[in-house]
Each structure stands twice: as structure tokens, then as C-alpha cells.
Amino acid sequence: MSVVARRNQRTGVLMALLVLFMVGLAYASVPLYRMFCQVTGFDGTTQRAEGKDAPGPVAGKSVSVRFDANTALTLPWKFQPERTTETVTIGERELAIFRAKNLSARPITGRATFNVSPTQAGKYFTKIQCFCFTEQTLKPGEEVRMPVIFYVDPKFAKDPDTADITEITLSYTFYPVDEAEGRS
């Protein structure tokens, strides 16, 4: 085999390895991005607490939390918070209740996505329990109360990037679960 043929073969093998690496990176990008957002709170991603306890209230430190509820146009549900705003003590365990009602004549399963704004508050907003962690199935006409147990981490009060924040918005959007996706 000539020198030129060996070079071409080596270049072909390197290009094939590069293509395989890029395909692997494309498949891994979504879970890696999700993990990055959960660790850093990037783009308003909230934290998830493993235990049932909050760190404890920080005396004299509070923030207003606004609750926002939306549904996709293809989901025939009425979805809203029981209270639209609440002043919470930083570090204290809090409870918010959302109501959902299936307005259709058939059972429907939905899944909620969530976001916190301003985005720099996301890494300090910690959920202990949330309806958004699992899919929700409502029977025809059924109405349910769905709790969110959360706290705002005490580090929120010490971060210079959050010093001017007086209100945090916790926003949910419910989407119908694709039936084909649920079977796989």
C-alpha cells in the first residue's frame, strides 16, 4: 500500500470516528443540558430537595412569590393557583395549591413543565414535593387540588445577584401526554 493510500485510509478512519463522536454528543446533549440546568439553576430551573425539611426561616427576610398557571391549547383543562401571590419567609417550608379540572368527556393525562423567573432566582427555589414530578390523569369532569411544597434557600438573601429581587414567579404549563409516548 502506498503512502498516499495509507494517509487516505487514516484520514477516513479519523473522520468516521469524528462523525461517531458527534452523533454520540448529539444524543447526550439533552440529558447533559438538563443536568447542567438542575445543578446551576440556569434558565430558571428549580432545585429539588430530597428530604422533607427546609433549612429553617431567616428572621426578617421574605420575598413575594407569584404563581402562574397555563395549559397548552390542545389540553382541555382549567388550571389555576388557589392564590396568585404569597409573601414567604426565606428558608421556611411553604405550601402552594393549584387546581386542575378536566373539561372534556374523556380521561386525559397531562404533564407540567415549570420555570422560575427571574432566572437568577431559579437556583434558590427548591421544591420538596410537586405535581410536576409526575404525570397527572384526570377523569372526565374531575377536579383536583395539587400541592407544591417548596422553600427559598437562605443563600438567596446573601447573593448580590438577587439583592434587588422582590418577587419570584413560579410558572407552570400543562401539556397533554402523547399516548404513544406513554406506551413506550
ZATOR-31691 format. One line per field, with one value per residue (C-alpha): residue in three letters; x, y, z. Coordinates in pm, whole numbers, m for minus. Layout:
BEGIN
r <- [ALA, ...];
x <- [X, ...];
y <- [Y, ...];
z <- [Z, ...];
***
This chain:
BEGIN
r <- [MET, SER, VAL, VAL, ALA, ARG, ARG, ASN, GLN, ARG, THR, GLY, VAL, LEU, MET, ALA, LEU, LEU, VAL, LEU, PHE, MET, VAL, GLY, LEU, ALA, TYR, ALA, SER, VAL, PRO, LEU, TYR, ARG, MET, PHE, CYS, GLN, VAL, THR, GLY, PHE, ASP, GLY, THR, THR, GLN, ARG, ALA, GLU, GLY, LYS, ASP, ALA, PRO, GLY, PRO, VAL, ALA, GLY, LYS, SER, VAL, SER, VAL, ARG, PHE, ASP, ALA, ASN, THR, ALA, LEU, THR, LEU, PRO, TRP, LYS, PHE, GLN, PRO, GLU, ARG, THR, THR, GLU, THR, VAL, THR, ILE, GLY, GLU, ARG, GLU, LEU, ALA, ILE, PHE, ARG, ALA, LYS, ASN, LEU, SER, ALA, ARG, PRO, ILE, THR, GLY, ARG, ALA, THR, PHE, ASN, VAL, SER, PRO, THR, GLN, ALA, GLY, LYS, TYR, PHE, THR, LYS, ILE, GLN, CYS, PHE, CYS, PHE, THR, GLU, GLN, THR, LEU, LYS, PRO, GLY, GLU, GLU, VAL, ARG, MET, PRO, VAL, ILE, PHE, TYR, VAL, ASP, PRO, LYS, PHE, ALA, LYS, ASP, PRO, ASP, THR, ALA, ASP, ILE, THR, GLU, ILE, THR, LEU, SER, TYR, THR, PHE, TYR, PRO, VAL, ASP, GLU, ALA, GLU, GLY, ARG, SER];
x <- [0, 136, 196, m90, m331, m232, m285, m625, m721, m609, m797, m1110, m1091, m1039, m1336, m1557, m1456, m1529, m1878, m1946, m1830, m2056, m2359, m2293, m2258, m2588, m2769, m2606, m2666, m3026, m2959, m2631, m2807, m3089, m2831, m2641, m2963, m3065, m2723, m2680, m3039, m2963, m3259, m3487, m3459, m3558, m3381, m3532, m3493, m3453, m3568, m3889, m3731, m3644, m3337, m3544, m3668, m3434, m3565, m3681, m3617, m3909, m3992, m4316, m4388, m4631, m4792, m4869, m5070, m5113, m5230, m5142, m5417, m5461, m5530, m5896, m5821, m5887, m5569, m5507, m5344, m5569, m5371, m5186, m4930, m4792, m4522, m4293, m4023, m3689, m3576, m3921, m4120, m4418, m4725, m4900, m5211, m5308, m5643, m5692, m6020, m6070, m6329, m6356, m6568, m6268, m5976, m5670, m5314, m5106, m4756, m4648, m4332, m4212, m3991, m3887, m3822, m3615, m3376, m3112, m3365, m3407, m3108, m3252, m3609, m3626, m3921, m3974, m4293, m4462, m4731, m4486, m4264, m4517, m4791, m5144, m5450, m5791, m6120, m6395, m6511, m6272, m6123, m5818, m5609, m5236, m4983, m4636, m4417, m4115, m3874, m3647, m3291, m3136, m2844, m3092, m3073, m2691, m2638, m2560, m2728, m3062, m3037, m3288, m3540, m3865, m4083, m4022, m4263, m4322, m4484, m4635, m4766, m4957, m4927, m5114, m4904, m4867, m5046, m4786, m4511, m4691, m4694, m4324];
y <- [0, 339, 625, 824, 530, 487, 859, 848, 540, 703, 1024, 819, 634, 961, 1122, 820, 840, 1214, 1151, 882, 1119, 1399, 1168, 1047, 1407, 1499, 1217, 1310, 1685, 1690, 1494, 1682, 2018, 1912, 1806, 2134, 2337, 2141, 2183, 2552, 2679, 2806, 2948, 2943, 2570, 2499, 2269, 1951, 1866, 1501, 1542, 1679, 1963, 2318, 2480, 2700, 3059, 3353, 3619, 3935, 3803, 3744, 3755, 3763, 3455, 3484, 3167, 3141, 2856, 2783, 2497, 2408, 2489, 2115, 2032, 2087, 2159, 2455, 2509, 2784, 2859, 2897, 3209, 3410, 3564, 3491, 3650, 3375, 3374, 3278, 2934, 2831, 2540, 2673, 2525, 2639, 2472, 2458, 2336, 2145, 2039, 1817, 1992, 1705, 1388, 1153, 1086, 1293, 1269, 1584, 1673, 2012, 2193, 2469, 2772, 3035, 3396, 3599, 3327, 3404, 3303, 2952, 2803, 2915, 2795, 2439, 2203, 1929, 1792, 1887, 1761, 1844, 1549, 1301, 1279, 1367, 1182, 1340, 1162, 1342, 1644, 1561, 1849, 1802, 2011, 1973, 2083, 2224, 2220, 2446, 2685, 2968, 2882, 3122, 3178, 3381, 3661, 3672, 3662, 4006, 3894, 3852, 4154, 4361, 4081, 4140, 3892, 3543, 3394, 3019, 2933, 2602, 2494, 2168, 1972, 1659, 1345, 1178, 844, 672, 805, 667, 315, 300];
z <- [0, m95, 145, m9, 31, 399, 462, 295, 496, 823, 734, 655, 987, 1178, 1001, 1077, 1445, 1443, 1298, 1562, 1836, 1707, 1686, 2043, 2163, 1994, 2179, 2511, 2480, 2611, 2933, 2987, 2941, 3179, 3440, 3397, 3444, 3754, 3916, 3837, 3825, 3474, 3282, 3587, 3658, 4016, 4260, 4400, 4768, 4863, 5223, 5370, 5565, 5472, 5627, 5857, 5842, 5814, 6051, 5877, 5525, 5291, 4923, 4728, 4515, 4226, 4092, 3721, 3560, 3190, 2967, 2610, 2363, 2298, 2665, 2767, 3132, 3356, 3560, 3815, 4150, 4454, 4547, 4285, 4522, 4862, 5075, 5200, 5464, 5315, 5432, 5558, 5416, 5220, 5051, 4734, 4592, 4226, 4092, 3769, 3612, 3309, 3090, 2842, 2834, 2841, 3075, 2990, 3116, 3140, 3245, 3378, 3284, 3514, 3527, 3776, 3691, 3724, 3611, 3877, 4145, 3999, 4178, 4514, 4459, 4593, 4557, 4815, 4658, 4332, 4098, 3820, 3915, 3769, 3508, 3619, 3487, 3532, 3465, 3271, 3475, 3762, 3958, 4181, 4418, 4353, 4614, 4573, 4883, 4844, 5009, 4901, 5002, 5260, 5019, 4812, 5073, 5056, 4679, 4528, 4202, 4383, 4615, 4412, 4359, 4548, 4356, 4220, 3967, 3965, 3634, 3521, 3183, 3147, 2821, 2715, 2735, 2396, 2424, 2203, 2431, 2736, 2590, 2507];
***
